[in-house]
Amino acid sequence: MHDSYLLQDLITVKANLSPGSTALTYGKTHLTYGELQDAVLSFANGLLNLGLSRGERVAIYLEKRFETVIASFGAPTAGGVFVPLNPLLKPDQVGYIMRDCNVRVLVTSPERLALLKETLSTCHDLRHIVVLDSAESIPNFESQNICSWSKLLSAPLTIGHRVIDTDVVGILYTSGSTGKPKGVVLSHRNMVAGAKSVASYLGNHSGDTLLAALPLSFDAGFSQLTTAFHVGARVVLLNYLLPRDVIKAIEREKVTGLTAVPPLYIQLTQMNWPESITEHLRYFANTGGRMPRETLEALRGHLPKTKPFLMYGLTEAFRSTFLPPEEVDRRPDSIGKAIPNAEILVLREDGSPCAPNEPGELVHRGALVGMGYWNDPEKTAERYQPLPVHAPSREAGLVLPEIAVFSGDTVRMDEEGFLYFIGRRDEMMKTSGYRVSPTEVEEVLYATKLVGECVAFGVDDDRLGHAIQVIATPPAGQELDVNTLLAECRARMPAYMVPSGIDVREGPLPRNPNGKIDRKTLSTLWLEQKNL
């Protein structure tokens, strides 16, 4: 085999060609492509012995480590679907995702499993829990079978399921503009095409060392694995506590490629960079929001020989655009042009193409377009739509529709085809590289029973992208203690979701004509008062 069609082929091809090359580094330990391939096959075989059926979901709730990667590629090898869970998620959020996509097998550690004990009792489709080997005692579960990692990998050989590249390979959960997180369904073809596309414009090769600093539950974070494996490069897995840890890892491991989000880059610009890093760090790439120009300039000052790649993407279609390094000085505010094997259109509401510099919706067509949202036909129909018959590249004689991703983002395209981001059509907040739904924050606030009414919205912030601001009223007949409420938020939310500020008001909060709390009016008034 010399080409990749399925996700696991990215490893298999390189394991056959160069089994002794290093694929992964975690701390001081290394795993070669041959060893990784063997572990992936053993994990897949273990799942099949558990009775995993084709297409059943396997959730992975771990920090970045070898087992996380093995499980992510091993589940599809068995014919299953991997569901990476952000290790920052709280038990209730983990439980929601597992119930939403009917997870059959959970892979986790003893420490994380102990935190999930109450939550997992509500996950009625869960049958097996694979726990990493540890000297610690493992809690008992009445309705699920507990299996150790080592026992799973030693299961007898069995025959797997047939899989093709249009089958589902993974479900990545991302916050929607309203309500709970949505599961973006991706096929083998989506992920493999994405790996080939990104690796081509970044110029990745077998001599590269990529730093996996982003969560593997992110499409951009998981892309560090797929792009590296496609070319036979090495990935360094890093769970960092401080920005300084990232710089140390880049220097220690002689990293050649770094992809991160603007808030991390902002922190990194405030650090001292060893001069030697720019000699081996070939590129840095930005994702998850626009990088402030001053941050970009500061990074380039630290890394004069390192090429900057500014990218735009959305989980629903992986990556969409990139700005070549040679264009950064001429148009630093641009998000570039379409990545290889994708076409980006700017359309009016009627589906017709916009004129140069006319604002319109960014629409992505091609092999990277995902398969919709899991178990959510309404939101899928809103975001994944047939291309209009008069859209560019759509021929009238084609009978079957082509589905594209309508991003909800407003952009413009100049006369030379370069795109510029204008704004989001919905109220999504993007903070620390994470997309956060206002109602997701509000639901947690209401769950504390410490607020009467509340509304959350994003405020532009140079460091975070968006800072989460909350306006809340006290419960009837009570007082609202902000410090107590923030303490509850920290206990119930990942750090990136905790509000930066809480403004207490007397209720009730203003409504719109539909009777809903008027988020837009409240946020506008809050900003006006702040700027007085």
Secondary structure, 3 states (H helix, E strand, C coil): CCCCCCCCHHHHHHHHHCCCCEEEEECCEEEEHHHHHHHHHHHHHHHHHCCCCCCCEEEEECCCCHHHHHHHHHHHHCCCEEEECCCCCCHHHHHHHHHHCCCCEEEECHHHHHHHHHHHCCCCCCCEEEECCCCCCCCCCCCCEEEEHHHHHCCCCCCCCCCCCCCEEEEEEECCCCCCCEEEEEEHHHHHHHHHHHHHHHCCCCCCEEEECCCCCCHHHHHHHHHHHHHCCEEEECCCCCHHHHHHHHHHHCCCEEEECHHHHHHHCCCCCCCCHHHHCCEEEECCCCCCHHHHHHHHHHCCCCEEEEEEEEHHHEEEEEECHHHCCCCCCCCEEECCCEEEEEECCCCCECCCCCCEEEEEEECCCCCCECCCHHHHHHHEEECCCCCCCCCCCCCCCCEEEEEEEEEEECCCCCEEEEEECCCCEEECCEEECHHHHHHHHHHCCCCCCEEEEEEEECCCEEEEEEEECCCCCCCCCHHHHHHHHHHHCCHHHCCCEEEECCCCCCECCCCCECHHHHHHHHHHHHCC
